[in-house]
Amino acid sequence: MAVANYYTSTGEAKGEVNLPDGAFGIEPNRHVMWEAVRNYLANQRQGTAKVKSRAEVSGGGRKPWRQKGTGRARAGTTRSALWVGGGRAFGPRPRDYGYVLPKQIKRLALRSALSAKAQAGEILVISDFRVSEPKTREVARVLKSLELAEAKCLLVIPEHDPDLARAGRNIPTLTTRECRLLNAYEVLQAERLLIVDSALAKIEEAWKS
């Protein structure tokens, strides 16, 4: 069974806590994690790059010179892709790069990512993480007490907390995510996972096989 260090919000160590085997105790599948990361990045692409073809470039309505007798190569328009100022041949067009990954693959990828982090000892569990008001300094104080101020950290909370989300969004190294919205890409990108203890059961319930 995987374990993680257990802390209070003041940074006091409280020993270790067992992580649920259903989400943190499997053998990581590297290929499935690669598939999930590739899918996530593809779905983030805007696909708005576009250039003009020869049909869309203005001008070029008249044949620049007669077909024969000039000694030059024949040309029908000054907007050919061969000409400066002409259209682009086979340039990018608006498209959707996204595609759907099977749910079973996404779930296995997330469980593999969580298990890989657990095996690497990069998961910390905190007993409680609440803020009295949506102030960045409160979240920064907790991260500093846990020595996570400089680390790229993913904070996993059991449910949406608007005050905590507002307080943490100004910290560039911190990402706050509800357990039901976890994805393999963000888990693998983080240097440390900081999980609120009440979220552990919800993670297993939401993402177990």
Secondary structure in CASP SS format (residue, H / E / C, confidence):
PFRMAT SS
TARGET T0000
AUTHOR 0000-0000-0000
METHOD secondary structure of the structure
MODEL  1
M C 1.00
A C 1.00
V E 1.00
A E 1.00
N E 1.00
Y E 1.00
Y E 1.00
T C 1.00
S C 1.00
T C 1.00
G C 1.00
E C 1.00
A E 1.00
K E 1.00
G E 1.00
E E 1.00
V E 1.00
N E 1.00
L C 1.00
P C 1.00
D H 1.00
G H 1.00
A H 1.00
F H 1.00
G C 1.00
I C 1.00
E C 1.00
P C 1.00
N C 1.00
R H 1.00
H H 1.00
V H 1.00
M H 1.00
W H 1.00
E H 1.00
A H 1.00
V H 1.00
R H 1.00
N H 1.00
Y H 1.00
L H 1.00
A H 1.00
N H 1.00
Q H 1.00
R C 1.00
Q C 1.00
G C 1.00
T C 1.00
A C 1.00
K C 1.00
V C 1.00
K C 1.00
S C 1.00
R C 1.00
A C 1.00
E C 1.00
V C 1.00
S C 1.00
G C 1.00
G C 1.00
G C 1.00
R C 1.00
K C 1.00
P C 1.00
W C 1.00
R C 1.00
Q C 1.00
K C 1.00
G C 1.00
T C 1.00
G C 1.00
R C 1.00
A C 1.00
R C 1.00
A C 1.00
G C 1.00
T C 1.00
T C 1.00
R C 1.00
S C 1.00
A C 1.00
L C 1.00
W C 1.00
V C 1.00
G C 1.00
G C 1.00
G C 1.00
R C 1.00
A C 1.00
F C 1.00
G C 1.00
P C 1.00
R C 1.00
P C 1.00
R C 1.00
D C 1.00
Y C 1.00
G C 1.00
Y C 1.00
V C 1.00
L C 1.00
P C 1.00
K H 1.00
Q H 1.00
I H 1.00
K H 1.00
R H 1.00
L H 1.00
A H 1.00
L H 1.00
R H 1.00
S H 1.00
A H 1.00
L H 1.00
S H 1.00
A H 1.00
K H 1.00
A H 1.00
Q H 1.00
A C 1.00
G C 1.00
E C 1.00
I E 1.00
L E 1.00
V E 1.00
I E 1.00
S C 1.00
D C 1.00
F C 1.00
R C 1.00
V C 1.00
S C 1.00
E C 1.00
P C 1.00
K C 1.00
T H 1.00
R H 1.00
E H 1.00
V H 1.00
A H 1.00
R H 1.00
V H 1.00
L H 1.00
K H 1.00
S H 1.00
L C 1.00
E C 1.00
L C 1.00
A C 1.00
E C 1.00
A C 1.00
K C 1.00
C E 1.00
L E 1.00
L E 1.00
V E 1.00
I E 1.00
P C 1.00
E C 1.00
H C 1.00
D C 1.00
P H 1.00
D H 1.00
L H 1.00
A H 1.00
R H 1.00
A H 1.00
G H 1.00
R C 1.00
N C 1.00
I C 1.00
P C 1.00
T C 1.00
L E 1.00
T E 1.00
T E 1.00
R E 1.00
E E 1.00
C H 1.00
R H 1.00
L H 1.00
L C 1.00
N C 1.00
A H 1.00
Y H 1.00
E H 1.00
V H 1.00
L H 1.00
Q H 1.00
A C 1.00
E C 1.00
R E 1.00
L E 1.00
L E 1.00
I E 1.00
V E 1.00
D H 1.00
S H 1.00
A H 1.00
L H 1.00
A H 1.00
K H 1.00
I H 1.00
E H 1.00
E H 1.00
A H 1.00
W H 1.00
K C 1.00
S C 1.00
END
